[in-house]
Amino acid sequence: MDTAIKVAFASTDMDTVNQHFGSAKSFALYAVDREKAELLEVAQFGDLSQDGNEDKLSVKIDLLTGCAAIYCQAVGGSAINQLILKGIQPVKVHDGSKIQDLLVDLQNEMKAGPSTWLAKAINQNKGPDPDRFNQMEADGWDE
C-alpha cells in the first residue's frame, strides 16, 4: 500500500463513528488506497469529558501525525485549528456512521477524483515523478 493514506475514526466499538474528537475514548487508524483498507492500530484513551481542557488534545493530535483525516461526530474550533496546522482534515459525520461505509466512500472518491483535502493528502504520499524532467524537456523547457 505504497500510495495509501492514513485516516482515523473516533469510535468506541471500531464499527461506527460515535465519538466527539476531544472526548473520544479510542481511535481506529486505517491505511487506505483505491483498492484496499487495512486496520493499522486501535489507540485507547482514558475517560475524557468535553471540558475545554486543551492539554488532552495534544496527545490525540500527536497520535494522528501522518493521518490525512480524522472522522468524528463533532470537533471544537480549537481542535480544528490544531488539526489543520498538522495537515489533518477533521471530517464530521452523523452519529452511527459505519466505518466500513466511510472507507468505501473514501475509496470511491479516490477513484472518481478526490476533493481538495484528499488530493493534497494523496500527493504528500507520492514521491517526485521520475519522468518530470523528461516531460519538462519535451515541453521545451530550457535553462
N, CA, C and O atoms as CSV, one atom per row, in Angstrom:
chain,resi,resn,atom,element,x,y,z
A,1,MET,N,N,0.836,-1.188,0.000
A,1,MET,CA,C,0.000,0.000,0.000
A,1,MET,C,C,0.882,1.253,0.000
A,1,MET,O,O,0.792,2.095,0.894
A,2,ASP,N,N,1.728,1.353,-1.017
A,2,ASP,CA,C,2.687,2.460,-1.100
A,2,ASP,C,C,2.024,3.827,-1.223
A,2,ASP,O,O,2.552,4.816,-0.716
A,3,THR,N,N,0.881,3.893,-1.885
A,3,THR,CA,C,0.220,5.183,-2.083
A,3,THR,C,C,-0.945,5.383,-1.125
A,3,THR,O,O,-1.764,6.281,-1.324
A,4,ALA,N,N,-1.025,4.571,-0.108
A,4,ALA,CA,C,-2.132,4.665,0.843
A,4,ALA,C,C,-2.008,5.928,1.681
A,4,ALA,O,O,-0.914,6.425,1.949
A,5,ILE,N,N,-3.160,6.424,2.081
A,5,ILE,CA,C,-3.200,7.494,3.064
A,5,ILE,C,C,-3.671,6.881,4.376
A,5,ILE,O,O,-4.279,5.810,4.397
A,6,LYS,N,N,-3.383,7.568,5.450
A,6,LYS,CA,C,-3.788,7.101,6.768
A,6,LYS,C,C,-4.936,7.977,7.253
A,6,LYS,O,O,-4.863,9.205,7.197
A,7,VAL,N,N,-6.001,7.326,7.734
A,7,VAL,CA,C,-7.145,8.053,8.282
A,7,VAL,C,C,-7.531,7.426,9.617
A,7,VAL,O,O,-7.233,6.262,9.881
A,8,ALA,N,N,-8.197,8.217,10.451
A,8,ALA,CA,C,-8.604,7.733,11.765
A,8,ALA,C,C,-10.097,7.973,11.961
A,8,ALA,O,O,-10.694,8.863,11.355
A,9,PHE,N,N,-10.677,7.146,12.831
A,9,PHE,CA,C,-12.094,7.234,13.149
A,9,PHE,C,C,-12.251,7.257,14.664
A,9,PHE,O,O,-11.677,6.415,15.355
A,10,ALA,N,N,-13.019,8.205,15.191
A,10,ALA,CA,C,-13.291,8.289,16.627
A,10,ALA,C,C,-14.423,7.311,16.929
A,10,ALA,O,O,-15.580,7.558,16.589
A,11,SER,N,N,-14.072,6.195,17.575
A,11,SER,CA,C,-15.040,5.115,17.758
A,11,SER,C,C,-14.751,4.333,19.033
A,11,SER,O,O,-13.593,4.108,19.387
A,12,THR,N,N,-15.804,3.927,19.710
A,12,THR,CA,C,-15.634,3.059,20.878
A,12,THR,C,C,-15.797,1.591,20.504
A,12,THR,O,O,-15.284,0.710,21.194
A,13,ASP,N,N,-16.509,1.328,19.413
A,13,ASP,CA,C,-16.786,-0.069,19.044
A,13,ASP,C,C,-16.032,-0.531,17.801
A,13,ASP,O,O,-16.160,-1.688,17.403
A,14,MET,N,N,-15.261,0.339,17.190
A,14,MET,CA,C,-14.469,0.062,15.989
A,14,MET,C,C,-15.338,-0.330,14.795
A,14,MET,O,O,-14.852,-0.882,13.808
A,15,ASP,N,N,-16.628,-0.033,14.904
A,15,ASP,CA,C,-17.579,-0.325,13.836
A,15,ASP,C,C,-18.250,0.953,13.336
A,15,ASP,O,O,-18.522,1.099,12.144
A,16,THR,N,N,-18.513,1.871,14.260
A,16,THR,CA,C,-19.198,3.111,13.914
A,16,THR,C,C,-18.425,4.314,14.453
A,16,THR,O,O,-17.665,4.193,15.414
A,17,VAL,N,N,-18.625,5.467,13.830
A,17,VAL,CA,C,-18.083,6.720,14.350
A,17,VAL,C,C,-19.109,7.221,15.358
A,17,VAL,O,O,-20.219,7.608,14.993
A,18,ASN,N,N,-18.722,7.207,16.627
A,18,ASN,CA,C,-19.686,7.535,17.684
A,18,ASN,C,C,-19.085,8.401,18.787
A,18,ASN,O,O,-19.572,8.392,19.918
A,19,GLN,N,N,-18.028,9.148,18.463
A,19,GLN,CA,C,-17.357,9.960,19.467
A,19,GLN,C,C,-17.070,11.372,18.967
A,19,GLN,O,O,-16.825,11.598,17.782
A,20,HIS,N,N,-17.109,12.320,19.915
A,20,HIS,CA,C,-16.644,13.682,19.716
A,20,HIS,C,C,-15.120,13.616,19.754
A,20,HIS,O,O,-14.571,12.857,20.554
A,21,PHE,N,N,-14.421,14.376,18.924
A,21,PHE,CA,C,-12.962,14.292,18.865
A,21,PHE,C,C,-12.314,14.482,20.241
A,21,PHE,O,O,-11.525,13.641,20.672
A,22,GLY,N,N,-12.637,15.562,20.921
A,22,GLY,CA,C,-11.974,15.904,22.177
A,22,GLY,C,C,-12.190,14.906,23.289
A,22,GLY,O,O,-11.305,14.711,24.122
A,23,SER,N,N,-13.346,14.269,23.322
A,23,SER,CA,C,-13.639,13.326,24.409
A,23,SER,C,C,-13.594,11.869,23.945
A,23,SER,O,O,-14.027,10.972,24.668
A,24,ALA,N,N,-13.075,11.638,22.748
A,24,ALA,CA,C,-13.021,10.276,22.210
A,24,ALA,C,C,-12.208,9.360,23.120
A,24,ALA,O,O,-11.139,9.733,23.604
A,25,LYS,N,N,-12.731,8.160,23.343
A,25,LYS,CA,C,-12.042,7.160,24.165
A,25,LYS,C,C,-11.089,6.315,23.335
A,25,LYS,O,O,-10.173,5.693,23.874
A,26,SER,N,N,-11.304,6.290,22.017
A,26,SER,CA,C,-10.430,5.489,21.161
A,26,SER,C,C,-10.548,5.916,19.702
A,26,SER,O,O,-11.556,6.477,19.273
A,27,PHE,N,N,-9.489,5.632,18.960
A,27,PHE,CA,C,-9.438,5.862,17.520
A,27,PHE,C,C,-9.078,4.559,16.829
A,27,PHE,O,O,-8.278,3.775,17.339
A,28,ALA,N,N,-9.667,4.336,15.675
A,28,ALA,CA,C,-9.265,3.245,14.786
A,28,ALA,C,C,-8.512,3.904,13.633
A,28,ALA,O,O,-9.055,4.778,12.957
A,29,LEU,N,N,-7.267,3.490,13.404
A,29,LEU,CA,C,-6.443,4.065,12.346
A,29,LEU,C,C,-6.300,3.067,11.200
A,29,LEU,O,O,-5.954,1.904,11.410
A,30,TYR,N,N,-6.570,3.541,9.991
A,30,TYR,CA,C,-6.544,2.707,8.790
A,30,TYR,C,C,-5.591,3.277,7.746
A,30,TYR,O,O,-5.395,4.489,7.660
A,31,ALA,N,N,-5.004,2.388,6.959
A,31,ALA,CA,C,-4.317,2.749,5.725
A,31,ALA,C,C,-5.313,2.459,4.607
A,31,ALA,O,O,-5.922,1.390,4.573
A,32,VAL,N,N,-5.477,3.414,3.696
A,32,VAL,CA,C,-6.487,3.281,2.641
A,32,VAL,C,C,-5.882,3.678,1.300
A,32,VAL,O,O,-5.266,4.736,1.171
A,33,ASP,N,N,-6.067,2.813,0.304
A,33,ASP,CA,C,-5.763,3.193,-1.066
A,33,ASP,C,C,-7.003,2.889,-1.904
A,33,ASP,O,O,-8.058,2.571,-1.357
A,34,ARG,N,N,-6.882,2.983,-3.212
A,34,ARG,CA,C,-8.058,2.803,-4.081
A,34,ARG,C,C,-8.687,1.425,-3.968
A,34,ARG,O,O,-9.893,1.279,-4.172
A,35,GLU,N,N,-7.900,0.422,-3.649
A,35,GLU,CA,C,-8.388,-0.955,-3.681
A,35,GLU,C,C,-8.549,-1.612,-2.312
A,35,GLU,O,O,-9.294,-2.582,-2.174
A,36,LYS,N,N,-7.864,-1.095,-1.312
A,36,LYS,CA,C,-7.783,-1.818,-0.053
A,36,LYS,C,C,-7.805,-0.859,1.137
A,36,LYS,O,O,-7.322,0.270,1.048
A,37,ALA,N,N,-8.369,-1.323,2.243
A,37,ALA,CA,C,-8.319,-0.590,3.514
A,37,ALA,C,C,-7.870,-1.571,4.580
A,37,ALA,O,O,-8.408,-2.672,4.697
A,38,GLU,N,N,-6.883,-1.160,5.352
A,38,GLU,CA,C,-6.286,-2.064,6.333
A,38,GLU,C,C,-6.213,-1.379,7.700
A,38,GLU,O,O,-5.684,-0.275,7.820
A,39,LEU,N,N,-6.748,-2.042,8.726
A,39,LEU,CA,C,-6.662,-1.519,10.083
A,39,LEU,C,C,-5.208,-1.576,10.530
A,39,LEU,O,O,-4.592,-2.642,10.522
A,40,LEU,N,N,-4.661,-0.429,10.921
A,40,LEU,CA,C,-3.271,-0.361,11.362
A,40,LEU,C,C,-3.148,-0.496,12.868
A,40,LEU,O,O,-2.290,-1.220,13.373
A,41,GLU,N,N,-4.018,0.213,13.581
A,41,GLU,CA,C,-3.963,0.161,15.043
A,41,GLU,C,C,-5.237,0.735,15.644
A,41,GLU,O,O,-5.999,1.454,14.997
A,42,VAL,N,N,-5.431,0.388,16.900
A,42,VAL,CA,C,-6.510,0.967,17.703
A,42,VAL,C,C,-5.833,1.650,18.880
A,42,VAL,O,O,-5.095,1.016,19.634
A,43,ALA,N,N,-6.083,2.936,19.034
A,43,ALA,CA,C,-5.499,3.703,20.136
A,43,ALA,C,C,-6.569,3.944,21.189
A,43,ALA,O,O,-7.667,4.400,20.869
A,44,GLN,N,N,-6.260,3.646,22.425
A,44,GLN,CA,C,-7.201,3.803,23.536
A,44,GLN,C,C,-6.774,4.987,24.405
A,44,GLN,O,O,-5.585,5.213,24.631
A,45,PHE,N,N,-7.762,5.729,24.882
A,45,PHE,CA,C,-7.528,6.847,25.795
A,45,PHE,C,C,-8.362,6.625,27.050
A,45,PHE,O,O,-9.300,5.827,27.046
A,46,GLY,N,N,-8.022,7.323,28.106
A,46,GLY,CA,C,-8.829,7.258,29.321
A,46,GLY,C,C,-10.149,7.975,29.129
A,46,GLY,O,O,-10.458,8.433,28.029
A,47,ASP,N,N,-10.923,8.073,30.184
A,47,ASP,CA,C,-12.198,8.775,30.161
A,47,ASP,C,C,-11.944,10.272,30.072
A,47,ASP,O,O,-11.346,10.850,30.979
A,48,LEU,N,N,-12.385,10.903,28.999
A,48,LEU,CA,C,-12.182,12.333,28.809
A,48,LEU,C,C,-13.515,13.009,28.550
A,48,LEU,O,O,-14.270,12.602,27.667
A,49,SER,N,N,-13.797,14.037,29.321
A,49,SER,CA,C,-15.060,14.752,29.124
A,49,SER,C,C,-14.847,15.925,28.178
A,49,SER,O,O,-13.711,16.294,27.879
A,50,GLN,N,N,-15.931,16.499,27.715
A,50,GLN,CA,C,-15.867,17.666,26.841
A,50,GLN,C,C,-15.792,18.897,27.737
A,50,GLN,O,O,-16.772,19.626,27.886
A,51,ASP,N,N,-14.619,19.123,28.333
A,51,ASP,CA,C,-14.491,20.137,29.369
A,51,ASP,C,C,-13.684,21.358,28.963
A,51,ASP,O,O,-13.476,22.256,29.778
A,52,GLY,N,N,-13.229,21.409,27.726
A,52,GLY,CA,C,-12.421,22.537,27.292
A,52,GLY,C,C,-10.957,22.403,27.687
A,52,GLY,O,O,-10.182,23.331,27.456
A,53,ASN,N,N,-10.553,21.290,28.268
A,53,ASN,CA,C,-9.160,21.064,28.638
A,53,ASN,C,C,-8.343,20.829,27.371
A,53,ASN,O,O,-8.440,19.774,26.743
A,54,GLU,N,N,-7.545,21.816,27.006
A,54,GLU,CA,C,-6.786,21.750,25.754
A,54,GLU,C,C,-5.634,20.741,25.805
A,54,GLU,O,O,-5.199,20.256,24.760
A,55,ASP,N,N,-5.133,20.418,27.004
A,55,ASP,CA,C,-3.996,19.506,27.122
A,55,ASP,C,C,-4.299,18.131,26.551
A,55,ASP,O,O,-3.418,17.486,25.981
A,56,LYS,N,N,-5.535,17.680,26.697
A,56,LYS,CA,C,-5.878,16.340,26.206
A,56,LYS,C,C,-5.819,16.265,24.679
A,56,LYS,O,O,-5.672,15.180,24.116
A,57,LEU,N,N,-5.930,17.402,24.017
A,57,LEU,CA,C,-5.910,17.416,22.556
A,57,LEU,C,C,-4.522,17.100,22.005
A,57,LEU,O,O,-4.407,16.429,20.979
A,58,SER,N,N,-3.479,17.567,22.663
A,58,SER,CA,C,-2.130,17.401,22.120
A,58,SER,C,C,-1.754,15.927,22.001
A,58,SER,O,O,-1.101,15.539,21.031
A,59,VAL,N,N,-2.149,15.105,22.960
A,59,VAL,CA,C,-1.848,13.671,22.899
A,59,VAL,C,C,-2.530,13.049,21.688
A,59,VAL,O,O,-1.927,12.256,20.966
A,60,LYS,N,N,-3.773,13.410,21.474
A,60,LYS,CA,C,-4.529,12.852,20.342
A,60,LYS,C,C,-3.972,13.341,19.012
A,60,LYS,O,O,-3.814,12.562,18.072
A,61,ILE,N,N,-3.679,14.612,18.941
A,61,ILE,CA,C,-3.165,15.171,17.694
A,61,ILE,C,C,-1.796,14.580,17.378
A,61,ILE,O,O,-1.499,14.292,16.219
A,62,ASP,N,N,-0.957,14.396,18.401
A,62,ASP,CA,C,0.343,13.762,18.176
A,62,ASP,C,C,0.176,12.341,17.651
A,62,ASP,O,O,0.907,11.914,16.758
A,63,LEU,N,N,-0.780,11.614,18.203
A,63,LEU,CA,C,-1.044,10.247,17.745
A,63,LEU,C,C,-1.459,10.233,16.273
A,63,LEU,O,O,-1.153,9.285,15.549
A,64,LEU,N,N,-2.150,11.272,15.836
A,64,LEU,CA,C,-2.662,11.341,14.468
A,64,LEU,C,C,-1.639,11.860,13.459
A,64,LEU,O,O,-1.959,12.007,12.280
A,65,THR,N,N,-0.423,12.138,13.904
A,65,THR,CA,C,0.615,12.605,12.984
A,65,THR,C,C,0.736,11.617,11.819
A,65,THR,O,O,0.876,10.410,12.017
A,66,GLY,N,N,0.680,12.153,10.624
A,66,GLY,CA,C,0.749,11.312,9.431
A,66,GLY,C,C,-0.617,10.945,8.882
A,66,GLY,O,O,-0.722,10.430,7.769
A,67,CYS,N,N,-1.672,11.208,9.659
A,67,CYS,CA,C,-3.031,10.944,9.177
A,67,CYS,C,C,-3.476,12.084,8.258
A,67,CYS,O,O,-3.124,13.243,8.476
A,68,ALA,N,N,-4.237,11.744,7.251
A,68,ALA,CA,C,-4.805,12.750,6.360
A,68,ALA,C,C,-6.095,13.305,6.933
A,68,ALA,O,O,-6.443,14.456,6.673
A,69,ALA,N,N,-6.827,12.483,7.727
A,69,ALA,CA,C,-8.128,12.915,8.237
A,69,ALA,C,C,-8.481,12.169,9.505
A,69,ALA,O,O,-7.993,11.069,9.764
A,70,ILE,N,N,-9.349,12.801,10.295
A,70,ILE,CA,C,-9.974,12.169,11.448
A,70,ILE,C,C,-11.484,12.340,11.291
A,70,ILE,O,O,-11.985,13.459,11.182
A,71,TYR,N,N,-12.188,11.231,11.280
A,71,TYR,CA,C,-13.648,11.234,11.185
A,71,TYR,C,C,-14.207,11.187,12.599
A,71,TYR,O,O,-13.800,10.349,13.404
A,72,CYS,N,N,-15.141,12.089,12.904
A,72,CYS,CA,C,-15.717,12.161,14.245
A,72,CYS,C,C,-17.124,12.757,14.164
A,72,CYS,O,O,-17.533,13.283,13.129
A,73,GLN,N,N,-17.860,12.663,15.291
A,73,GLN,CA,C,-19.207,13.241,15.347
A,73,GLN,C,C,-19.169,14.753,15.381
A,73,GLN,O,O,-19.971,15.422,14.730
A,74,ALA,N,N,-18.233,15.285,16.144
A,74,ALA,CA,C,-18.113,16.725,16.312
A,74,ALA,C,C,-16.678,17.036,16.702
A,74,ALA,O,O,-15.935,16.169,17.160
A,75,VAL,N,N,-16.309,18.298,16.508
A,75,VAL,CA,C,-14.958,18.732,16.871
A,75,VAL,C,C,-15.017,20.233,17.139
A,75,VAL,O,O,-15.638,20.986,16.388
A,76,GLY,N,N,-14.366,20.656,18.216
A,76,GLY,CA,C,-14.372,22.066,18.590
A,76,GLY,C,C,-13.441,22.910,17.739
A,76,GLY,O,O,-12.554,22.390,17.063
A,77,GLY,N,N,-13.651,24.216,17.781
A,77,GLY,CA,C,-12.886,25.152,16.976
A,77,GLY,C,C,-11.393,25.105,17.238
A,77,GLY,O,O,-10.602,25.126,16.295
A,78,SER,N,N,-10.994,25.043,18.493
A,78,SER,CA,C,-9.577,24.979,18.833
A,78,SER,C,C,-8.946,23.711,18.267
A,78,SER,O,O,-7.841,23.753,17.726
A,79,ALA,N,N,-9.642,22.593,18.389
A,79,ALA,CA,C,-9.132,21.328,17.866
A,79,ALA,C,C,-9.026,21.389,16.346
A,79,ALA,O,O,-8.051,20.900,15.776
A,80,ILE,N,N,-10.010,21.980,15.687
A,80,ILE,CA,C,-9.961,22.117,14.225
A,80,ILE,C,C,-8.699,22.866,13.820
A,80,ILE,O,O,-7.979,22.435,12.919
A,81,ASN,N,N,-8.430,23.988,14.485
A,81,ASN,CA,C,-7.239,24.781,14.151
A,81,ASN,C,C,-5.962,23.978,14.337
A,81,ASN,O,O,-5.076,24.018,13.484
A,82,GLN,N,N,-5.859,23.250,15.439
A,82,GLN,CA,C,-4.662,22.461,15.706
A,82,GLN,C,C,-4.505,21.320,14.694
A,82,GLN,O,O,-3.395,21.035,14.244
A,83,LEU,N,N,-5.609,20.676,14.344
A,83,LEU,CA,C,-5.563,19.594,13.365
A,83,LEU,C,C,-5.117,20.113,11.995
A,83,LEU,O,O,-4.244,19.528,11.354
A,84,ILE,N,N,-5.717,21.199,11.562
A,84,ILE,CA,C,-5.393,21.776,10.250
A,84,ILE,C,C,-3.913,22.157,10.190
A,84,ILE,O,O,-3.255,21.939,9.173
A,85,LEU,N,N,-3.391,22.728,11.284
A,85,LEU,CA,C,-1.965,23.083,11.315
A,85,LEU,C,C,-1.064,21.871,11.124
A,85,LEU,O,O,0.044,21.997,10.602
A,86,LYS,N,N,-1.530,20.706,11.539
A,86,LYS,CA,C,-0.755,19.464,11.393
A,86,LYS,C,C,-1.066,18.748,10.077
A,86,LYS,O,O,-0.547,17.662,9.819
A,87,GLY,N,N,-1.916,19.360,9.245
A,87,GLY,CA,C,-2.250,18.760,7.962
A,87,GLY,C,C,-3.278,17.645,8.064
A,87,GLY,O,O,-3.353,16.788,7.184
A,88,ILE,N,N,-4.072,17.649,9.132
A,88,ILE,CA,C,-5.082,16.614,9.358
A,88,ILE,C,C,-6.465,17.240,9.153
A,88,ILE,O,O,-6.818,18.206,9.829
A,89,GLN,N,N,-7.232,16.696,8.236
A,89,GLN,CA,C,-8.563,17.213,7.925
A,89,GLN,C,C,-9.602,16.617,8.875
A,89,GLN,O,O,-9.811,15.404,8.864
A,90,PRO,N,N,-10.262,17.446,9.702
A,90,PRO,CA,C,-11.365,16.913,10.504
A,90,PRO,C,C,-12.597,16.723,9.615
A,90,PRO,O,O,-12.952,17.609,8.837
A,91,VAL,N,N,-13.241,15.568,9.737
A,91,VAL,CA,C,-14.428,15.264,8.937
A,91,VAL,C,C,-15.552,14.905,9.902
A,91,VAL,O,O,-15.492,13.883,10.586
A,92,LYS,N,N,-16.577,15.751,9.952
A,92,LYS,CA,C,-17.715,15.486,10.830
A,92,LYS,C,C,-18.724,14.600,10.103
A,92,LYS,O,O,-19.100,14.867,8.962
A,93,VAL,N,N,-19.157,13.534,10.795
A,93,VAL,CA,C,-20.139,12.611,10.227
A,93,VAL,C,C,-21.262,12.408,11.238
A,93,VAL,O,O,-21.119,12.745,12.413
A,94,HIS,N,N,-22.373,11.859,10.775
A,94,HIS,CA,C,-23.510,11.589,11.647
A,94,HIS,C,C,-23.190,10.462,12.623
A,94,HIS,O,O,-22.450,9.532,12.303
A,95,ASP,N,N,-23.756,10.562,13.804
A,95,ASP,CA,C,-23.610,9.517,14.819
A,95,ASP,C,C,-24.024,8.174,14.228
A,95,ASP,O,O,-25.078,8.054,13.604
A,96,GLY,N,N,-23.199,7.193,14.426
A,96,GLY,CA,C,-23.523,5.855,13.944
A,96,GLY,C,C,-23.093,5.565,12.525
A,96,GLY,O,O,-23.377,4.486,12.006
A,97,SER,N,N,-22.408,6.509,11.878
A,97,SER,CA,C,-21.904,6.236,10.527
A,97,SER,C,C,-20.957,5.048,10.596
A,97,SER,O,O,-20.060,5.008,11.437
A,98,LYS,N,N,-21.160,4.091,9.716
A,98,LYS,CA,C,-20.345,2.873,9.696
A,98,LYS,C,C,-18.960,3.159,9.110
A,98,LYS,O,O,-18.833,3.769,8.048
A,99,ILE,N,N,-17.933,2.708,9.819
A,99,ILE,CA,C,-16.562,2.908,9.354
A,99,ILE,C,C,-16.363,2.255,7.988
A,99,ILE,O,O,-15.749,2.858,7.107
A,100,GLN,N,N,-16.865,1.043,7.794
A,100,GLN,CA,C,-16.693,0.370,6.503
A,100,GLN,C,C,-17.329,1.171,5.369
A,100,GLN,O,O,-16.767,1.254,4.278
A,101,ASP,N,N,-18.501,1.763,5.622
A,101,ASP,CA,C,-19.149,2.587,4.598
A,101,ASP,C,C,-18.309,3.822,4.277
A,101,ASP,O,O,-18.176,4.206,3.115
A,102,LEU,N,N,-17.746,4.438,5.314
A,102,LEU,CA,C,-16.912,5.628,5.112
A,102,LEU,C,C,-15.634,5.275,4.361
A,102,LEU,O,O,-15.161,6.059,3.538
A,103,LEU,N,N,-15.077,4.108,4.636
A,103,LEU,CA,C,-13.888,3.653,3.904
A,103,LEU,C,C,-14.206,3.439,2.431
A,103,LEU,O,O,-13.425,3.834,1.565
A,104,VAL,N,N,-15.340,2.819,2.140
A,104,VAL,CA,C,-15.759,2.604,0.746
A,104,VAL,C,C,-15.987,3.955,0.063
A,104,VAL,O,O,-15.576,4.144,-1.081
A,105,ASP,N,N,-16.641,4.896,0.758
A,105,ASP,CA,C,-16.860,6.231,0.195
A,105,ASP,C,C,-15.525,6.907,-0.128
A,105,ASP,O,O,-15.373,7.533,-1.177
A,106,LEU,N,N,-14.570,6.773,0.779
A,106,LEU,CA,C,-13.254,7.369,0.577
A,106,LEU,C,C,-12.555,6.739,-0.637
A,106,LEU,O,O,-11.957,7.447,-1.447
A,107,GLN,N,N,-12.632,5.433,-0.757
A,107,GLN,CA,C,-12.030,4.750,-1.908
A,107,GLN,C,C,-12.718,5.170,-3.206
A,107,GLN,O,O,-12.051,5.383,-4.218
A,108,ASN,N,N,-14.029,5.288,-3.183
A,108,ASN,CA,C,-14.751,5.729,-4.375
A,108,ASN,C,C,-14.344,7.142,-4.767
A,108,ASN,O,O,-14.212,7.453,-5.951
A,109,GLU,N,N,-14.147,7.995,-3.768
A,109,GLU,CA,C,-13.710,9.359,-4.048
A,109,GLU,C,C,-12.302,9.356,-4.640
A,109,GLU,O,O,-11.999,10.152,-5.529
A,110,MET,N,N,-11.449,8.469,-4.155
A,110,MET,CA,C,-10.091,8.361,-4.705
A,110,MET,C,C,-10.141,7.973,-6.183
A,110,MET,O,O,-9.356,8.471,-6.991
A,111,LYS,N,N,-11.059,7.090,-6.525
A,111,LYS,CA,C,-11.179,6.622,-7.902
A,111,LYS,C,C,-11.819,7.662,-8.808
A,111,LYS,O,O,-11.407,7.822,-9.957
A,112,ALA,N,N,-12.825,8.374,-8.299
A,112,ALA,CA,C,-13.603,9.303,-9.115
A,112,ALA,C,C,-12.911,10.652,-9.305
A,112,ALA,O,O,-13.194,11.357,-10.274
A,113,GLY,N,N,-12.045,11.005,-8.430
A,113,GLY,CA,C,-11.410,12.321,-8.470
A,113,GLY,C,C,-11.552,12.950,-7.103
A,113,GLY,O,O,-12.626,13.427,-6.737
A,114,PRO,N,N,-10.478,12.952,-6.356
A,114,PRO,CA,C,-10.542,13.357,-4.956
A,114,PRO,C,C,-10.846,14.836,-4.751
A,114,PRO,O,O,-10.548,15.680,-5.597
A,115,SER,N,N,-11.449,15.122,-3.602
A,115,SER,CA,C,-11.677,16.501,-3.185
A,115,SER,C,C,-10.329,17.150,-2.888
A,115,SER,O,O,-9.294,16.483,-2.917
A,116,THR,N,N,-10.341,18.426,-2.610
A,116,THR,CA,C,-9.105,19.167,-2.406
A,116,THR,C,C,-8.256,18.580,-1.284
A,116,THR,O,O,-7.063,18.343,-1.477
A,117,TRP,N,N,-8.847,18.342,-0.120
A,117,TRP,CA,C,-8.060,17.832,1.012
A,117,TRP,C,C,-7.515,16.442,0.721
A,117,TRP,O,O,-6.396,16.112,1.113
A,118,LEU,N,N,-8.310,15.625,0.030
A,118,LEU,CA,C,-7.884,14.265,-0.261
A,118,LEU,C,C,-6.776,14.262,-1.322
A,118,LEU,O,O,-5.811,13.507,-1.205
A,119,ALA,N,N,-6.908,15.091,-2.340
A,119,ALA,CA,C,-5.867,15.182,-3.364
A,119,ALA,C,C,-4.540,15.618,-2.741
A,119,ALA,O,O,-3.483,15.094,-3.092
A,120,LYS,N,N,-4.601,16.570,-1.827
A,120,LYS,CA,C,-3.391,17.035,-1.139
A,120,LYS,C,C,-2.771,15.894,-0.328
A,120,LYS,O,O,-1.555,15.707,-0.357
A,121,ALA,N,N,-3.592,15.138,0.389
A,121,ALA,CA,C,-3.096,14.019,1.201
A,121,ALA,C,C,-2.463,12.941,0.327
A,121,ALA,O,O,-1.421,12.388,0.679
A,122,ILE,N,N,-3.085,12.642,-0.803
A,122,ILE,CA,C,-2.550,11.629,-1.712
A,122,ILE,C,C,-1.201,12.081,-2.265
A,122,ILE,O,O,-0.252,11.299,-2.323
A,123,ASN,N,N,-1.123,13.345,-2.668
A,123,ASN,CA,C,0.119,13.860,-3.248
A,123,ASN,C,C,1.258,13.916,-2.242
A,123,ASN,O,O,2.422,13.824,-2.632
A,124,GLN,N,N,0.953,14.063,-0.959
A,124,GLN,CA,C,2.006,14.070,0.055
A,124,GLN,C,C,2.663,12.702,0.163
A,124,GLN,O,O,3.830,12.605,0.541
A,125,ASN,N,N,1.930,11.650,-0.163
A,125,ASN,CA,C,2.465,10.301,-0.062
A,125,ASN,C,C,3.195,9.862,-1.326
A,125,ASN,O,O,3.854,8.822,-1.324
A,126,LYS,N,N,3.093,10.622,-2.384
A,126,LYS,CA,C,3.787,10.294,-3.631
A,126,LYS,C,C,5.161,10.930,-3.608
A,126,LYS,O,O,5.332,12.041,-3.107
A,127,GLY,N,N,6.120,10.237,-4.138
A,127,GLY,CA,C,7.439,10.828,-4.331
A,127,GLY,C,C,7.411,11.662,-5.595
A,127,GLY,O,O,6.397,11.693,-6.291
A,128,PRO,N,N,8.517,12.344,-5.905
A,128,PRO,CA,C,8.547,13.108,-7.146
A,128,PRO,C,C,8.461,12.175,-8.350
A,128,PRO,O,O,8.966,11.053,-8.320
A,129,ASP,N,N,7.822,12.649,-9.393
A,129,ASP,CA,C,7.671,11.880,-10.624
A,129,ASP,C,C,9.043,11.720,-11.279
A,129,ASP,O,O,9.688,12.715,-11.608
A,130,PRO,N,N,9.493,10.477,-11.470
A,130,PRO,CA,C,10.822,10.277,-12.048
A,130,PRO,C,C,10.933,10.781,-13.486
A,130,PRO,O,O,12.043,11.015,-13.963
A,131,ASP,N,N,9.826,10.950,-14.178
A,131,ASP,CA,C,9.854,11.423,-15.567
A,131,ASP,C,C,9.633,12.927,-15.680
A,131,ASP,O,O,9.481,13.445,-16.787
A,132,ARG,N,N,9.613,13.637,-14.552
A,132,ARG,CA,C,9.255,15.056,-14.597
A,132,ARG,C,C,10.226,15.877,-15.442
A,132,ARG,O,O,9.806,16.813,-16.123
A,133,PHE,N,N,11.531,15.538,-15.409
A,133,PHE,CA,C,12.495,16.314,-16.187
A,133,PHE,C,C,12.365,16.013,-17.679
A,133,PHE,O,O,12.530,16.904,-18.512
A,134,ASN,N,N,12.070,14.761,-18.012
A,134,ASN,CA,C,11.835,14.409,-19.416
A,134,ASN,C,C,10.622,15.164,-19.949
A,134,ASN,O,O,10.631,15.649,-21.080
A,135,GLN,N,N,9.576,15.260,-19.125
A,135,GLN,CA,C,8.366,15.983,-19.529
A,135,GLN,C,C,8.665,17.470,-19.713
A,135,GLN,O,O,8.181,18.097,-20.655
A,136,MET,N,N,9.459,18.019,-18.814
A,136,MET,CA,C,9.825,19.438,-18.946
A,136,MET,C,C,10.605,19.680,-20.239
A,136,MET,O,O,10.376,20.670,-20.933
A,137,GLU,N,N,11.524,18.773,-20.554
A,137,GLU,CA,C,12.303,18.893,-21.778
A,137,GLU,C,C,11.395,18.774,-23.001
A,137,GLU,O,O,11.551,19.528,-23.962
A,138,ALA,N,N,10.450,17.834,-22.973
A,138,ALA,CA,C,9.504,17.647,-24.081
A,138,ALA,C,C,8.636,18.886,-24.269
A,138,ALA,O,O,8.216,19.190,-25.385
A,139,ASP,N,N,8.367,19.608,-23.170
A,139,ASP,CA,C,7.568,20.826,-23.250
A,139,ASP,C,C,8.374,22.033,-23.694
A,139,ASP,O,O,7.845,23.141,-23.785
A,140,GLY,N,N,9.682,21.816,-23.978
A,140,GLY,CA,C,10.518,22.899,-24.474
A,140,GLY,C,C,11.196,23.713,-23.391
A,140,GLY,O,O,11.696,24.806,-23.659
A,141,TRP,N,N,11.218,23.196,-22.169
A,141,TRP,CA,C,11.871,23.930,-21.084
A,141,TRP,C,C,13.357,24.013,-21.317
A,141,TRP,O,O,13.980,23.037,-21.734
A,142,ASP,N,N,13.931,25.168,-21.054
A,142,ASP,CA,C,15.358,25.374,-21.234
A,142,ASP,C,C,15.839,26.261,-20.101
A,142,ASP,O,O,15.125,27.159,-19.654
A,143,GLU,N,N,17.080,25.997,-19.631
A,143,GLU,CA,C,17.604,26.795,-18.521
A,143,GLU,C,C,17.852,28.213,-18.904
A,143,GLU,O,O,18.294,29.008,-18.075
